[in-house]
Amino acid sequence: MLRGYAPDFVKVIWVQLAAGSGQRLGGTPKQFRRLGRKPILTYAIDTFLSVYPDGLVVGVLSLTHYQRGKRLLEKAIPSAQLLVVVGGAERQDSTMAAIARLKELDLIKPESVVAFHDAARPLVPAEVIKRTITTAQEKGAAVCGWPVRFSLRRLTETGSEAVPRRLYWEVQTPQAIRGDILLAAYEKLSPNAQPDFTDEGSWIESAGYPVTLVAGHPHNLKITYESDLLLARLLVKSA
């Protein structure tokens, strides 16, 4: 992997977070289920490479399923553009492992952008990927999301109260960070320093850097339950 790669020319790095066990879905871990002719693990990567064909892909896998995942990634991605890393028990541990490895190899440059994406969101559109990464290049850090469509209530000490849903968005991935911001935040605060860091945006914000919210897409759903997988398959068939 990375044979013949020129680190100085890495402008966009895609970190595919796929170390989860997928216990809520049951059976085969969701990243190894299929959507059409492709496994979920590589679905969003193919879309990313259609937008950034020279980008670097970092596959973050659990130790338990490392060899299986590595074989799938090697079939789908040129070896010169692939780096495979062992992730951790929690999402933020996998983010930490990916950054540490990229930093060790000196692949994060100030002008590059690192985009973190949940493998369980296979249907992210190309325009969302480009919009998020372009915004990170310009602003420093960006996350995509979509306005919530349902009513919300906030828990209080005495019960609960309604809150205006127009103020809230569901956060999606990718979440992209420019290299200079990423390295500075990494030096100040570990991505897994707090359990509340459930995504990269919350970590970057806690490190003191602003995060820009951009429009995602309703099809950029996260496959968590069997019903999500059925919906994703219907969307693929209807495309």
N, C-alpha and C positions, 0 to 999 in steps of 0.2 A: 504493500500500500504506500502511496505517495512517492513511488519510484519516478524519478525524473521531474518531480513537481518543483516549480520555482516559487518559493514562499513570498518573494517580493511582489509577486503579481496576484496574490490572493486578495481580491477586492470584496467578495461576499462569501461568507461561511454559513452554511445551513446546518444547525444542530438538530438532529432528529431524535427526540427523547422517546425511547422505546424500552425502558427498563422495568416498566410496571408489570405486575402479575395478572392484572385484569380479573381479579377475583369476583367482582360483581357481575361480570358477564358469564363466568363459569366455563369449564372445559378448556379448550385450547386457548392460550393467551391471545387477546384480540388482535395484537399486531401481526399474528400469523394467520388469522382468518383471511378469506379472499373476498375481494370485491371485483366481480367480473373475472378478468384473467390475471389480476395482480393481487399480491398480498397487501394488506393494509400497511405493513411496514414500509413499503417502497412507494406507495401511491402518491403521497404529497411530494416526495423527493423527485419523482418524474416531472411533476408540475413545476417545481423549483428549477430544475435543470432546463426545462423548456424556456424559462425566462432568463436564467443566468447559466448558459451552457458551460462556462469556464469556472463555475463556483466550486468550492470545496464542500464536501458533505461529511459531517461527523455523525456516525451512528452510535447512539448510547444504548447499550444492551445490558440486561441483567447477567450475572455470572451463570445462573442456571440455564439460560437459553442463549448463551453467547455464541456457541458454534453454529447453532441453527440460524440465528439471525445474521451472523457474519457471512454464511454461505449465500443467503438471499441477497444481502447487500452487494456482495462481490459479483453476483450474476447481473445486477441491475446498473452498477455504477463502475466507470473505468477506475482501475486500481490507482491511477495517478491522482484521482480526485476523491479518494475515500480514506477516512480515518475511523477506526472502530475503537470505542472506549467502553470499559466496564462501568456501569452506573451504580447508583446506591439504592438504599431502601426507600427513600422519599424523592419526590420530584427535585427539590432543591439540592439534594446530594448528587443527583445526576448532572445538574447544571454545574455544580462545583467541579465534578470530575472532568467534564468537557472543557471548562475554562482552564483548569490546571494543566491538562494535556496540551491544549493549544498554546498556552503560555510557555510551557516547557520546550515546545518545538519552535517558539518565536514566530508563530503564524498570525498573531493578532497585531496588526499595524494600526497606528492612530487613525488612518483614513479608511480602514476596512470596516465592514459591518458584519456583525454576528447575529444571525436570526435563530431564535429558539422556537421549536415547533413540536407540539404533541403529535406523536405518530397516530394517536387515536382520533385525529382530525384529518382524515385522508382526502376530503373533498374541498380543501381550501382552493379557491379560484386563483388563477395566475395574476389577475389584476389586484387581488388583496395582497399577495406576496410582494408584487412590485410597489404598490402604494406604501406598504409598511416599511420596506427597506429604503425606499427613496426618502421617506419622511425622516427616518433615522439618520440617513446621510446628511440631511439638511439641519435637523433639529437636535440630534444627539441620541434620542431614544424614542421609540414608538411602539405602541401596542394597538392591535385591532380589536374591535368589539362591535356589538349590535345592541340597539335599544331594547330593553326588556318589553315584553308584550303582555305581561300579566300584572295584576295588582300586587302591591307589596305592603307588608306590615313589619314594623320594627319592634323587637322585644324591648320592654321597659321593666322597671322594678315592680310595677303594679299590674302588668299585663302586656298589652301591645297597642300600637297606634299606627294608623295609616300614614304612608309616606308617598310623595308624588313620584310616580314611576318615570316621568319625563326627565328626572335628574339622574337616572341610573341606567347603566349599560352592562350587558353581560360581556365579560372579557374573553377574548378568543386568543388564538395564536395564528401566525408567528408574532413574536415579540422581538424587536430588533434593536440593537445597541451599537453605536459607532465605537470603533476600537479605543479611541482616547478616553471616552466616558467609561467603557467597560473596564479598562485597566485601572483607571483611577478609583472606580467604585470597588473593584476587587482588592485594592490595597487598603481601603478604608474599612470595608465590611465584607465578611464572607457571605456568599449567596445562601448558605445554610445556617446562618447565625441565629435565626429566629424561626420557630415553627409557623409563624404567620406569613412567611415568605412563600406563598403558594404559587407564585409566578415570578418571572424576572422583573416585571414592572414594579412590583411591590418592593423588591430588593433595591433596585436602582433608585427609587424614590426615597427609601429610607436612608440610602447612602448620601442623599442631598442633591440629586439631579432630577430635573423635571422630565416628565414622560408625556409625550403627545399621543392623544387618542385619535385613531383614524377608523373609518368605516370598514367593517369586515363584511360578512355575507351570511344570510340565514342558512345556506347550505354547508357552511363551515362548522358543522355540528360535531360534538365530541361523542364518540361511540363508547358508551358506558354500560348500557343494558342491551338485551336481545332486541328490544323494540327499536333501538337506535341503529343497530346493524341492519335490521329489515328495512328501515327507512333509507339508509345509505344505499342499499342494494337497489331499491326502487329508483332512487335518484340516478344511479349509474345506468340502469336500464333505460330510463327515459331521456338520457342525455343525447 
